[in-house]
Amino acid sequence: MKNKTLIINGSPRKNNNSSLVVREIEEFLKNLNKNYLVLKLNENKNIKEIINAFNNSSQLIWVVPEYNWSYPGVIKMLVEQIGVELLQEKFNIVISVSIGPSSRNALSSMANLLFSMNSITLTPGVEINNIRDCNPEYIQEHILPPIKNLFYFSRKVKE
């Protein structure tokens, strides 16, 4: 397993709010000189490319919008297409995004999905609510510490 980070933008919409968070994560990873790749679930990708991205990643950062009190169906479809085996023993963090006051249901539903596949998921995850009112500083303040923890635990387990 390679030491690459895969950022998954779980929104099926073209101009989605999750991309605001993804851009901040990308900037953070660039500053740390981390090797990363972004997978946007709103773009048509070859399934072999997607499987390759998961195979070459040891850390997964899921940026998940809340849709109907859960995560979007495109994420469930992705898991079924790539197979549970590709998610096992990967280090995950879930960042849920909402335009409303809470995205906790998406966060807990996504974490439960990952737990059920023997995937290592840092809890409690991160909620970014009222995303349209958030500035980059707010997003960084809430997502960067858990992402640092993701790298810390990933590194410690390998030692």
C-alpha positions, 0 to 999 in steps of 0.5 A: 500500500502506498502512502498517498492520500485520497480526498473524495468529494462525495457530492454528485452536484457540479458546483457543490459546496463540498469543493470549498472544503476540498480546496482547503484540504488540498492547500493544507496538503500542498503545504505539508508536501503530501502526495495526494489525489482528489476524486470528484464523484460528480465527474465520470471516471473510468472504474479502473482509474478509481480502483487504482486511486484507492489501491495506491492510497493509505489515507482517505479523506471523505468530504460528504454532503448531507443528503436526505439525512445521510450520505449521497447515494453516489458514495454507496454506488462507489463502494459497491463498484470498487468492493469492500476489500479496497476500503479495509485497513485504510485510515479514514476521516469523514468531514460532513458538510451541510448548508443547514445547522447540522450534518451529523446524520451524514457523518454518523451514517458514513462512519458506520458504513466505514466501520462495517467494512473493517476500515480504520476511521477516526472519530468523531469526524468533523461537521462543517455546518452552514457552509455558505457562511463559513470562511476559509479560516473557520474551515481550516480551524476545524478540519486541519487538526483532525487531518493531522491526527489522521497522518499521525495515527497512520504513521504510528500503526506502520511503525 
